[in-house]
Amino acid sequence: MNNVYYLSSERIYLREVRLSDVNERYYSWLNDPEIYQFLETRFVPRSLDNIADFVKRMDAKENEPFMAICLKENDLHIGNIKLGPINWHHRNADISLFIGDKNYWGKGLATEAIQVVTDYAFHMLNLNKIKAGCHATNLGSMKAFEKCGYLQEGLLRSHGMSNGVLYDAVLLGITAQDYWQGVKK
């Protein structure tokens, strides 16, 4: 394809999440226990209407870029990634994502998306730090961040509860200094 993309890597591009993305596929992602097991949205059943409302609210937030992860080869929307909220005073932001289409799990696409947003945050937004958190049992997410140069910075013991079981959360981060010195891989 000869498209010009807002943000892209070898296999994916990122664009705004659109109301047209709110469809049965997206709905199925947010209501599949295997997909939502590590998402904060897991506590409330999702409808097409409340997903659309969320997308509208996010579209209005300039300090929280909310992007669709799409495949270059066929323009398929496979998940989402969000940077923010951005704290402009301290020049930091959170990053969160999920790959909703299970056919694309374990293929390194989350790593590509994290790297694209990390590059954007340091090159274009001049941020000083990006941070992320994940369940300690979410090894795929942890590895994806670490491949992009994020370091484990902490452990929050018994931080949350899922299915009646307490879980630990891992905090990860990357600073501009680490990024520019080549910590990113």
C-alpha positions as CSV (number, residue, x, y, z in Angstrom):
1,M,0.0,0.0,0.0
2,N,1.2,3.5,-0.7
3,N,-0.6,5.2,2.2
4,V,1.1,8.0,4.2
5,Y,0.7,7.1,7.9
6,Y,0.7,9.4,10.9
7,L,2.9,7.0,12.9
8,S,4.2,3.8,11.5
9,S,6.8,1.0,11.7
10,E,7.6,-1.9,9.3
11,R,4.3,-3.8,9.8
12,I,1.9,-1.4,11.5
13,Y,0.6,2.1,11.5
14,L,-1.2,4.1,14.2
15,R,-4.1,6.4,13.6
16,E,-7.0,7.8,15.6
17,V,-9.6,5.4,16.9
18,R,-12.7,6.2,14.9
19,L,-16.4,5.7,15.6
20,S,-16.4,3.4,12.6
21,D,-14.0,1.1,14.6
22,V,-16.7,0.5,17.1
23,N,-18.2,-2.6,15.6
24,E,-18.9,-6.2,16.5
25,R,-15.2,-7.1,16.4
26,Y,-14.2,-4.4,18.9
27,Y,-17.2,-5.3,21.0
28,S,-16.1,-8.9,21.1
29,W,-12.6,-8.0,22.2
30,L,-13.8,-6.0,25.2
31,N,-16.2,-8.8,26.2
32,D,-13.8,-11.8,25.8
33,P,-12.3,-12.8,29.2
34,E,-9.1,-14.0,27.7
35,I,-8.5,-10.6,26.0
36,Y,-9.7,-8.4,28.8
37,Q,-8.1,-10.3,31.7
38,F,-5.4,-7.6,32.2
39,L,-7.5,-4.6,31.2
40,E,-9.1,-2.2,33.7
41,T,-12.3,-2.3,31.6
42,R,-12.9,-5.9,32.6
43,F,-15.0,-4.9,35.6
44,V,-17.9,-3.6,33.5
45,P,-19.6,-5.4,30.6
46,R,-19.2,-3.3,27.5
47,S,-21.9,-2.4,24.9
48,L,-21.5,-0.9,21.5
49,D,-23.0,2.3,22.9
50,N,-20.6,2.7,25.9
51,I,-17.6,1.8,23.7
52,A,-18.7,4.5,21.2
53,D,-19.1,7.0,24.1
54,F,-15.5,6.2,25.3
55,V,-14.1,6.7,21.8
56,K,-15.9,10.1,21.6
57,R,-14.5,11.1,25.0
58,M,-11.0,10.1,24.1
59,D,-11.2,11.9,20.8
60,A,-11.7,15.2,22.7
61,K,-8.6,14.7,25.0
62,E,-5.6,16.4,23.5
63,N,-3.4,15.2,26.3
64,E,-4.2,11.5,25.7
65,P,-3.5,10.4,22.2
66,F,-5.7,7.3,21.7
67,M,-4.7,5.4,18.6
68,A,-5.8,2.3,16.6
69,I,-3.1,-0.2,15.9
70,C,-3.6,-1.2,12.2
71,L,-1.7,-3.6,9.9
72,K,-0.1,-2.0,6.9
73,E,-0.8,-5.0,4.7
74,N,-4.6,-4.9,4.9
75,D,-5.5,-1.9,7.1
76,L,-7.0,-4.3,9.7
77,H,-7.5,-2.7,13.1
78,I,-6.1,-5.2,15.7
79,G,-5.9,-3.2,18.9
80,N,-5.4,0.2,20.6
81,I,-2.6,2.1,22.2
82,K,-2.8,5.2,24.4
83,L,-0.2,7.7,25.5
84,G,-1.3,9.7,28.5
85,P,-2.4,11.5,30.3
86,I,0.6,13.6,29.4
87,N,1.8,15.8,32.3
88,W,3.4,18.7,30.5
89,H,4.9,20.2,33.7
90,H,6.9,17.1,34.5
91,R,7.1,16.0,30.8
92,N,6.0,12.4,31.4
93,A,3.1,10.2,30.4
94,D,1.7,6.7,30.8
95,I,1.4,4.2,28.0
96,S,-1.2,1.5,27.7
97,L,-2.2,-0.9,25.0
98,F,-3.9,-4.1,24.0
99,I,-4.0,-6.4,21.0
100,G,-7.6,-7.4,20.7
101,D,-7.3,-9.7,17.7
102,K,-5.9,-12.9,19.1
103,N,-4.7,-14.0,15.7
104,Y,-1.9,-11.4,16.1
105,W,-0.8,-12.3,19.6
106,G,2.8,-13.3,20.0
107,K,3.9,-11.8,16.7
108,G,5.8,-8.7,18.1
109,L,3.1,-6.2,17.0
110,A,2.6,-4.8,20.5
111,T,6.4,-4.3,20.7
112,E,6.3,-2.4,17.4
113,A,3.4,-0.3,18.6
114,I,5.2,0.5,21.9
115,Q,8.3,1.5,20.0
116,V,6.4,3.7,17.6
117,V,4.7,5.6,20.5
118,T,8.0,5.8,22.5
119,D,9.8,7.3,19.5
120,Y,6.9,9.8,19.0
121,A,7.0,10.7,22.7
122,F,10.7,11.5,22.8
123,H,11.2,12.8,19.2
124,M,8.0,14.8,18.7
125,L,6.7,15.6,22.2
126,N,10.0,16.1,24.0
127,L,8.9,14.1,27.0
128,N,11.3,13.1,29.7
129,K,9.8,9.8,30.8
130,I,7.2,7.3,29.8
131,K,5.9,4.8,32.3
132,A,3.7,1.7,32.1
133,G,2.3,-0.9,34.5
134,C,1.2,-4.4,34.0
135,H,0.1,-7.5,36.0
136,A,3.2,-9.4,37.1
137,T,1.7,-12.5,35.4
138,N,1.3,-10.6,32.0
139,L,4.7,-11.7,30.8
140,G,4.0,-10.9,27.1
141,S,3.3,-7.3,28.0
142,M,6.3,-7.1,30.3
143,K,8.6,-8.5,27.6
144,A,7.2,-6.2,24.9
145,F,8.1,-3.1,27.0
146,E,11.5,-4.5,28.0
147,K,12.4,-5.1,24.3
148,C,11.7,-1.4,23.8
149,G,14.2,-0.4,26.5
150,Y,11.8,0.0,29.4
151,L,13.2,-1.1,32.7
152,Q,11.4,-2.6,35.7
153,E,11.3,0.2,38.3
154,G,9.1,-1.3,40.9
155,L,6.7,-3.9,42.2
156,L,3.3,-3.1,43.8
157,R,2.6,-6.1,45.9
158,S,-1.1,-7.2,46.1
159,H,-2.0,-4.2,44.1
160,G,-5.2,-5.4,42.6
161,M,-7.7,-8.2,42.5
162,S,-8.9,-10.2,39.5
163,N,-11.3,-13.1,39.8
164,G,-11.1,-13.0,43.6
165,V,-7.3,-13.3,43.5
166,L,-4.8,-10.6,44.5
167,Y,-2.1,-9.8,42.0
168,D,1.1,-7.9,42.0
169,A,1.7,-5.1,39.4
170,V,5.1,-4.3,37.8
171,L,6.0,-0.7,37.1
172,L,8.2,-0.1,34.0
173,G,9.7,3.1,32.6
174,I,12.1,4.6,30.2
175,T,13.7,8.0,30.5
176,A,14.7,10.3,27.7
177,Q,18.3,10.0,28.8
178,D,18.1,6.2,28.6
179,Y,16.4,6.4,25.2
180,W,18.9,8.8,23.7
181,Q,21.8,6.8,25.1
182,G,20.6,3.7,23.3
183,V,18.9,1.7,26.0
184,K,16.1,1.1,23.5
185,K,16.6,-2.0,21.4
